[in-house]
Amino acid sequence: MRFCIFFHSLIYQHRLQRRIKQKYMHGLLLVIQTISDFLWGTPMTIALIGTGLYLSIKFKFRYITKIKFHFQNTFGKMFKGKGDGEGTVSGFAAACTAMANTIGVGNIGGVATAITMGGPGAIFWMWISALLGMSTKACEIILGQRYRVKYEN
């Protein structure tokens, strides 16, 4: 009998603790969801557009004005030698790595979804987004090259 009472009290205590945890987790979920909804709204849009504009102006739209240079040093040297020495990466290999990191299923599916949901006007905004995103990606590549670490092996 004492075992049954003890076992029953354990079950009741476990259920009570689970209800308390669920109550706190529900409150925590609401707080996180509210913060997420706020951040991924207007502030994130302003931050992404502002960063793209700032970097484009700061680097004088080099990704557009120096397009001939970029093509000559990536695709123009595609079939030439490996590089200057051991451990070097060709411009084409660096460009392919950067593009492979960026281009994915989300970009393909995202474009199709945007055109389906937004109509032809979505294409214009995708172009604007691409122009601003190019400067951000260019800075990402520059910083990656600047702060890379070479390991022994």
HUTA-V401558 format. One line per field, one symbol per residue. phi: phi as a letter, one per 30 degrees, with the letter a starting at -180 (. if undefined). psi: psi as a letter, one per 30 degrees, with the letter a starting at -180 (. if undefined). burial: + if it has 9 or more other ideal C-beta (glycine too) atoms within 8 Angstrom, else -. A space follows every 10 residues. Layout:
# HUTA-V401558
phi: ???
psi: ???
burial: ???
This chain:
# HUTA-V401558
phi: .ddddddddd dddddddddd dddddddddd dddddddddd cdeddddddd ddddddddch hddcdcdddd dddcddcdcd edldadicbd dddddddddd dcdadddddd dddddddcid dddedddddd dddddddddd ddddddcdbc cdd
psi: eeeeeeeeee eeeeeeeeee eeeeeeeeee eeeeeeeeeg beeeeeeeee eeeeeeeegh hffefheeee eefdfegega leafakglkl eeeeeeeeee fekaeeeeee eeeeeeefaf feeefeeeee eefeeeeeee eeeeeeglkk le.
burial: ---------- ---------- ---------- ---------- ---+---++- +++-++--+- +-+------+ ++-+--+--- ---------+ -+-++-++-- ------+--- +--++----- -+--++---- +++++++++- +--------- ---
